[in-house]
Every structure is written in structure tokens, then in C-alpha cells.
Amino acid sequence: MNVLNIKAGTRITVKMLEAIDACPSEVTKFKDLWPKGVALRKKSLLQAAGAEMDINWFAHAILTHDGRWPEVERYDNLYLATDRLAGTNYDAAYSLWEMIRRRE
């Protein structure tokens, strides 16, 4: 399966998760919830979040698989840098993030 062709409604399977190196515990949770796979829909994402699955990791893994979207990595690094600079002050972190984003 070509993991680069994922869109709303695509059936997500255990094989696909293994292809993008999902951790074994997440694959097990997935198998327990959807043994035959599941269509990528808002409902299934909410179910995954309710099962405390790492849907942020999934989105990032799909977007960046095999160098598909290298900008994601760059923005991740910028976000982490602003977070470190601002600490736990969300408003300061957000302001700094917006300043950096506007300059690009």
C-alpha cells in the first residue's frame, strides 16, 4: 500500500501502520479497536483519541513519510525552539511563533 495516497475515507490498516513504523503498543490498540481496519474519518479519529492513541504522531508520520513534506520537520523545529524560549507562557510562545511564521 502506498501510504502517500491517504485522504479522507482511506482504509487504515495494521499493515499500513507497520509500514510507517508505528510503535507496537499503538498497533495493538489499533488491532483491538479495528481488527479489519477503519476508514479515515472524523469519527474514527475521535475514537482513536478517546483510546489515547497518538493521532498527532500518525498525522506527522503520514505527512512526512519518505520525505513527502519536509517543511513539516522545519516547522516542528521552529515550534520546539519557540516553546523552549517562551517556556510555559503560552501567549509569549504563540506571539513568537507568529512572528517567525510571518517572516517566512
N, C-alpha and C positions, 0 to 999 in steps of 0.2 A: 504494500500500500504506500502510495506517495503521500507522506504526511504534509507536504506543501500545498495540497489541494483541499485543505479543510475550510469549510464555510458552514453557515447555519444549516442544520439539518444533517450534516455529515455524521455517519455512524462511527462513534469512537469505540475502539475495541482494545482488548488486552494486548493484542499483537502490536497495535499502534503505540500504546503506552510504552511497551518494551522497546520499540524502535527508537523512541526519543529518550530512552534511559530513565524512565520513571523509577523511583525507588520502590523496592519490593513491598514495603508496607502500604504505599499508595495503590499499587497494583492489586494487592489483596483486598483493600477496601473497595476498589472498583469492582473486582470479581464478585464480592459479596452483594453489592448493590445491583449490578447489572451483569450477570453471568454471560449474557448473549450480546453485550454491548449496549450502547444507548445513543440516540440521536442528539447531536449538539444543539440544545435549545435552552432557553432561559430557565425552564422548569428543571432540567437535569443539572444545570449549573447551580441552581439554588439547593437542589438535593445534595449535590457534592459538597457545597459549602456547609450545609447542615450536618453532614457526616464528617466535618472538619478535614476535608480533603484540601490539598493545596492547589486551588484553581488558579492562583496567581502564577505559580510555577508552571502549570500547564500552558497558560496563555503565553508566557515568556518562552517556553520551550518550543512551542509551535511557531511563534513569530520569528525566532532566531535559528531554527533548525537548519543545519548545513549552510550557515551564512546568509540565510534568506533576507534578514533585515538587520544589518549590522548597526543601524542607527539606534536600535533599542539598547544595545550594550553601551553605546556612548551616553545616552540619556540616563541609563541606570547609574553609570559612574558619576554623572553630574548631580543626580538626585542624592546619591550617597554622600558626595562631597558637601552639598548644601546642608544635608542633615547633620553631618559632623560639625560643620561650622556653627549652625544655629542651636545645636543640642536639642533640648526638649521644647524649645519655644517654637510652636507651630507657625505662628504669624511671621516670625523672622525667617524661618525656613522657606515658607511659601513666597514671601517677598523676594528673597534672594533667588529662589528658583525662577520666579517670573522675570527678574532682571536678566538672568543668564539666558533664559529661553528667548526673550525679545532680541537679544544681541546676535542670535544665530541666523 
